[in-house]
């Protein structure tokens, strides 16, 4: 969720700043969803440690977007 102060800053962003913010926000949300998915896999019968490791390896490759993980996308 975006707080009011962040919303006010966003209103004054250039196109490039907005693209960066939204990209980071999207990646954080997607990564959180995938984390939840992987946690759910740990409880699923028939999916062993090797399969989970493969999935986590692919996740790492897909989400290696440089800046690392942030709890929330913050404006510049």
C-alpha positions as CSV (number, residue, x, y, z in Angstrom):
1,X,0.0,0.0,0.0
2,X,1.2,3.5,-0.8
3,X,1.1,6.0,2.0
4,X,-0.1,9.6,1.6
5,X,3.4,11.2,1.6
6,X,4.5,8.8,-1.2
7,X,1.4,9.5,-3.2
8,X,2.1,13.3,-3.0
9,X,5.6,12.7,-4.2
10,X,4.4,10.5,-7.1
11,X,2.2,13.3,-8.4
12,X,5.3,15.3,-9.2
13,X,7.4,12.5,-10.8
14,X,8.7,12.6,-14.3
15,X,7.9,9.7,-16.7
16,X,11.3,8.1,-16.0
17,X,10.9,8.4,-12.3
18,X,7.4,6.9,-12.4
19,X,8.6,4.0,-14.6
20,X,11.4,3.2,-12.1
21,X,9.1,3.4,-9.1
22,X,6.4,1.2,-10.7
23,X,9.0,-1.3,-11.9
24,X,10.5,-1.7,-8.5
25,X,7.0,-1.8,-6.9
26,X,5.9,-4.5,-9.3
27,X,9.0,-6.6,-8.8
28,X,8.7,-6.4,-5.0
29,X,5.0,-7.5,-5.3
30,X,5.8,-10.4,-7.6
31,X,8.7,-11.5,-5.4
32,X,6.5,-11.5,-2.3
33,X,3.9,-13.5,-4.2
34,X,6.5,-16.0,-5.3
35,X,7.8,-16.3,-1.7
36,X,4.3,-17.1,-0.5
37,X,4.0,-19.7,-3.3
38,X,7.3,-21.4,-2.3
39,X,6.3,-21.4,1.3
40,X,3.1,-23.2,0.3
41,X,5.1,-25.7,-1.8
42,X,6.9,-26.7,1.4
43,X,3.7,-28.1,2.8
44,X,2.5,-29.9,-0.4
45,X,2.8,-33.6,-0.6
46,X,4.8,-34.9,-3.5
47,X,7.1,-31.9,-3.9
48,X,10.4,-32.7,-2.4
49,X,13.4,-30.7,-1.5
50,X,15.1,-31.1,-4.9
51,X,12.1,-29.8,-6.8
52,X,11.9,-26.9,-4.4
53,X,15.6,-26.1,-4.8
54,X,15.1,-26.1,-8.6
55,X,12.2,-23.7,-8.2
56,X,14.1,-21.5,-5.8
57,X,17.1,-21.4,-8.2
58,X,14.9,-20.3,-11.1
59,X,13.4,-17.7,-8.8
60,X,16.8,-16.3,-7.9
61,X,17.7,-16.0,-11.6
62,X,14.4,-14.3,-12.5
63,X,14.5,-11.9,-9.7
64,X,18.1,-10.9,-9.7
65,X,17.2,-7.3,-10.6
66,X,20.3,-5.8,-9.1
67,X,19.1,-3.6,-6.2
68,X,18.2,-6.5,-4.0
69,X,15.0,-6.9,-2.0
70,X,13.2,-3.9,-0.5
71,X,10.2,-4.0,1.9
72,X,8.5,-1.3,0.0
73,X,9.4,0.7,-3.1
74,X,10.3,4.2,-2.1
75,X,10.5,7.2,-4.4
76,X,13.9,8.7,-5.2
